[in-house]
């Protein structure tokens, strides 16, 4: 939740939902030039709900500025996710991967479980909601790690990946790790692993504004992978700012 008079931007539940869907539609339109994909890996989480209880705090107990009561936020968040998956599954089979953040670890597990129940008879949707902080996907010659990034340092990632996925590590040429904790874009390559910190479409709240955490480009990203050549393209979408 942001108020223009305090943060130079407006942001609430209605704006958030519209921005989420607008960027989804925009990224799908931009992806059309690559043809119909074999599959879509849809990542949910990464502090998506931002709070973890009725006290409107994070998992660790830090108070957050949010628009409304906890049940309302969770329900509308789940609705926008299932609406998005319904759109995606008409294009290609969807693998939903839940990557919980440090703000809403328990809530995202429950939302992931709801999504899994919702699609449990749908052959076009699979859900990976294991309560584990790092998840892996192998696609062709690429090994992809998904995590929030609040507990591990970037220079630890190559060894962790090689240890946890030794077989896939040995049989893939390209290695990637996608993290969301800092909610700003950066990329570094460490021992052959391309480590991407992802952007966010949300506006800064009062805490971030008062502490000078401003100026990051608000954007969503989609990554186009080829089975043989790894990461082929990165697509960007920027929401209309209020």
C-alpha positions as CSV (number, residue, x, y, z in Angstrom):
1,X,0.0,0.0,0.0
2,X,1.4,3.4,-1.1
3,X,-0.1,6.9,-0.9
4,X,1.1,9.5,-3.3
5,X,1.4,12.2,-0.6
6,X,3.9,10.0,1.3
7,X,5.8,8.0,-1.4
8,X,5.2,9.9,-4.7
9,X,3.2,6.9,-5.9
10,X,-0.2,5.2,-5.4
11,X,-0.5,1.5,-5.0
12,X,-3.3,-0.6,-3.6
13,X,-5.0,-4.0,-4.2
14,X,-6.9,-2.9,-7.2
15,X,-3.8,-1.3,-8.9
16,X,-1.7,-4.4,-8.0
17,X,-4.2,-6.8,-9.6
18,X,-4.5,-4.7,-12.8
19,X,-0.7,-4.3,-13.1
20,X,-0.2,-8.1,-12.6
21,X,-2.6,-9.0,-15.4
22,X,-1.5,-6.2,-17.7
23,X,2.1,-7.3,-17.5
24,X,1.1,-10.9,-18.1
25,X,-0.9,-10.0,-21.2
26,X,2.0,-7.9,-22.5
27,X,4.6,-10.6,-21.9
28,X,2.5,-13.2,-23.7
29,X,2.0,-10.8,-26.7
30,X,5.8,-10.3,-26.9
31,X,6.4,-14.0,-26.6
32,X,4.3,-14.8,-29.7
33,X,7.2,-14.2,-32.1
34,X,8.9,-17.2,-30.6
35,X,6.1,-19.5,-31.6
36,X,4.0,-21.8,-29.4
37,X,6.1,-23.0,-26.4
38,X,6.4,-26.6,-25.4
39,X,5.6,-25.7,-21.8
40,X,5.3,-22.7,-19.5
41,X,7.0,-22.5,-16.2
42,X,4.9,-20.1,-14.1
43,X,6.6,-19.0,-10.8
44,X,4.4,-17.8,-8.0
45,X,5.4,-16.4,-4.6
46,X,8.5,-14.2,-4.0
47,X,6.7,-12.1,-1.4
48,X,3.5,-12.1,-3.5
49,X,1.1,-11.6,-0.6
50,X,3.7,-9.7,1.5
51,X,2.2,-10.6,4.9
52,X,1.7,-13.9,6.7
53,X,-1.1,-13.4,9.3
54,X,-4.1,-11.3,10.5
55,X,-1.7,-9.0,12.3
56,X,-0.5,-7.9,8.8
57,X,3.1,-8.8,9.5
58,X,5.8,-10.8,7.7
59,X,6.6,-14.4,8.8
60,X,9.2,-12.9,11.2
61,X,6.7,-10.4,12.6
62,X,7.6,-7.1,10.8
63,X,4.5,-4.9,10.2
64,X,3.8,-4.1,6.6
65,X,1.7,-1.5,4.8
66,X,-1.1,-3.4,3.0
67,X,-4.4,-2.6,1.5
68,X,-7.1,-4.4,3.6
69,X,-7.5,-7.4,5.8
70,X,-5.5,-10.6,5.5
71,X,-8.4,-12.9,4.3
72,X,-9.3,-10.4,1.5
73,X,-5.7,-10.0,0.3
74,X,-5.2,-13.8,0.2
75,X,-8.5,-14.5,-1.6
76,X,-7.9,-11.9,-4.2
77,X,-4.3,-13.0,-4.7
78,X,-5.4,-16.6,-5.2
79,X,-8.0,-15.4,-7.7
80,X,-5.6,-13.5,-9.8
81,X,-3.2,-16.5,-9.9
82,X,-5.9,-19.0,-11.0
83,X,-7.1,-16.5,-13.6
84,X,-3.5,-16.2,-14.9
85,X,-3.1,-20.0,-15.0
86,X,-6.3,-20.4,-16.9
87,X,-4.9,-18.0,-19.5
88,X,-1.6,-19.7,-19.7
89,X,-2.9,-23.3,-20.0
90,X,-4.7,-22.4,-23.2
91,X,-1.3,-21.7,-24.7
92,X,0.7,-24.7,-23.5
93,X,1.0,-27.1,-20.5
94,X,1.8,-25.1,-17.3
95,X,4.1,-26.1,-14.5
96,X,3.4,-23.9,-11.5
97,X,6.3,-23.6,-9.2
98,X,5.8,-22.0,-5.7
99,X,8.8,-20.0,-4.5
100,X,7.8,-18.6,-1.1
101,X,9.4,-15.4,0.2
102,X,10.5,-14.5,3.6
103,X,7.5,-12.2,4.0
104,X,4.8,-14.8,3.4
105,X,6.3,-18.3,3.7
106,X,3.3,-20.0,5.2
107,X,0.7,-18.1,3.3
108,X,2.3,-19.0,-0.1
109,X,2.3,-22.7,0.9
110,X,-1.4,-22.6,1.6
111,X,-2.1,-20.7,-1.6
112,X,0.0,-23.2,-3.5
113,X,-2.0,-26.0,-1.9
114,X,-5.2,-24.3,-3.0
115,X,-3.9,-24.0,-6.5
116,X,-2.9,-27.6,-6.5
117,X,-6.4,-28.7,-5.3
118,X,-8.0,-26.4,-7.9
119,X,-6.1,-28.0,-10.8
120,X,-5.7,-31.6,-9.5
121,X,-7.7,-33.1,-12.3
122,X,-6.4,-30.8,-15.0
123,X,-3.8,-32.6,-17.2
124,X,-2.5,-29.3,-18.5
125,X,-1.4,-28.0,-15.1
126,X,1.0,-29.4,-12.6
127,X,2.0,-27.8,-9.3
128,X,5.3,-28.0,-7.4
129,X,4.5,-26.8,-3.9
130,X,7.1,-28.7,-1.9
131,X,7.9,-26.7,1.3
132,X,11.5,-26.4,0.4
133,X,13.4,-23.1,-0.2
134,X,15.2,-24.2,-3.4
135,X,13.5,-25.9,-6.3
136,X,15.1,-27.2,-9.6
137,X,13.9,-27.6,-13.1
138,X,15.9,-29.3,-15.9
139,X,14.9,-28.3,-19.4
140,X,17.0,-29.7,-22.2
141,X,20.6,-28.7,-21.6
142,X,19.7,-26.1,-18.9
143,X,19.5,-26.6,-15.1
144,X,17.4,-23.9,-13.4
145,X,17.3,-23.2,-9.7
146,X,14.5,-21.1,-8.2
147,X,14.7,-19.6,-4.7
148,X,13.9,-16.4,-2.9
149,X,17.5,-15.6,-2.1
150,X,17.2,-14.3,1.5
151,X,19.2,-17.1,3.1
152,X,22.0,-17.8,0.7
153,X,24.8,-15.7,-0.8
154,X,25.3,-15.6,-4.5
155,X,28.9,-17.0,-4.4
156,X,27.5,-20.1,-2.6
157,X,25.0,-21.0,-5.3
158,X,27.2,-22.9,-7.8
159,X,28.4,-25.3,-5.1
160,X,24.9,-25.7,-3.7
161,X,23.5,-26.5,-7.1
162,X,26.3,-29.0,-7.9
163,X,25.8,-30.7,-4.6
164,X,22.0,-30.9,-4.6
165,X,21.6,-31.8,-8.3
166,X,24.8,-33.6,-9.0
167,X,23.3,-35.7,-11.8
168,X,21.6,-32.9,-13.6
169,X,24.6,-30.6,-13.0
170,X,26.8,-33.1,-14.9
171,X,24.5,-33.6,-17.8
172,X,23.6,-29.9,-18.5
173,X,25.6,-27.3,-20.2
174,X,23.8,-24.1,-19.0
175,X,23.1,-23.3,-15.3
176,X,20.8,-20.6,-14.0
177,X,19.5,-19.4,-10.7
178,X,16.5,-17.0,-10.3
179,X,16.1,-15.0,-7.1
180,X,13.6,-12.4,-5.9
181,X,14.6,-11.1,-2.5
182,X,15.9,-7.7,-3.5
183,X,13.2,-7.0,-6.0
184,X,15.5,-5.3,-8.4
185,X,17.2,-6.5,-11.5
186,X,20.8,-7.7,-11.6
187,X,22.8,-10.5,-13.1
188,X,26.2,-12.0,-12.3
189,X,27.9,-15.1,-13.6
190,X,29.8,-17.2,-11.0
191,X,31.6,-20.3,-12.1
192,X,29.3,-20.8,-15.1
193,X,26.0,-20.1,-13.2
194,X,24.1,-17.1,-14.4
195,X,22.4,-15.7,-11.3
196,X,19.5,-13.4,-11.9
197,X,17.9,-11.2,-9.3
198,X,14.4,-10.3,-10.5
199,X,12.6,-7.1,-10.6
200,X,9.2,-6.2,-9.1
201,X,6.2,-4.3,-10.5
202,X,5.1,-3.0,-7.1
203,X,5.6,0.5,-5.9
204,X,7.7,1.4,-2.9
205,X,5.8,1.5,0.4
206,X,6.5,4.2,3.1
207,X,9.3,2.2,4.7
208,X,11.2,1.8,1.5
209,X,10.6,5.5,0.5
210,X,11.8,6.8,3.9
211,X,14.9,4.7,3.8
212,X,15.8,5.8,0.3
213,X,15.1,2.5,-1.4
214,X,13.7,4.2,-4.5
215,X,14.4,4.5,-8.2
216,X,14.3,0.8,-9.2
217,X,12.6,0.2,-12.5
218,X,9.2,-1.4,-11.9
219,X,9.0,-4.3,-14.4
220,X,8.2,-8.0,-14.9
221,X,10.3,-10.4,-16.8
222,X,9.8,-13.5,-18.9
223,X,12.6,-15.8,-20.0
224,X,12.6,-17.8,-23.2
225,X,14.5,-21.0,-23.1
226,X,15.6,-23.3,-26.0
227,X,16.3,-27.0,-25.2
228,X,19.6,-26.9,-27.0
229,X,20.8,-23.4,-26.6
230,X,19.6,-22.4,-23.1
231,X,18.4,-18.9,-22.5
232,X,17.5,-17.3,-25.8
233,X,15.8,-14.1,-24.8
234,X,14.5,-12.0,-21.8
235,X,11.3,-10.1,-22.3
236,X,10.3,-7.1,-20.2
237,X,7.0,-5.4,-19.3
238,X,6.6,-2.2,-17.4
239,X,3.2,-1.4,-15.7
240,X,1.5,1.9,-16.1
241,X,2.5,3.8,-12.9
242,X,-0.2,5.6,-10.8
